[in-house]
Amino acid sequence: PAMLLDLKGAEARILFENLQRSAPDVQALLLPLEIPLRAEECLDAENWTHELKTIGVEARFLRGKALIIDALPLGIEEEDVQDFLQGFRTDRKIASMICRFCRSRKKSYTLEEAAKIDQMLRKCSDALYDPLGRKIRREIQEQQVLEWFTQ
């Protein structure tokens, strides 16, 4: 039998477990990112920076103007920051926010990236399900694969 791996679900599981640790693994940014804030977002920015810190985002508030991000959790790329923060603003339930974020990314994977994700997934406490309980791994028979590609 062969194994199918939902790579986006696997990334969600890996990111979720990293963020659930008391000290998530983070990557410092070479240059800080400046995220402009609307006036209504500035009112609660101090609390927001504290909440972000609990999930591995090291940020500071530039009064009345912007959020400055100095470090991100592993698995969040700089180009994904806006989407990640938007997800965090609208859904503070980490499991659903992470799954939505990972599934919405327009990303293709190389074979090497897939192998690395599989390797990291095997270290997770639950390598079978994403944070919302959806199966990540599916066993399929060779005959099923042959039927898909010989019709």
Disulfide bonds with the S-S distance in Angstrom:
none
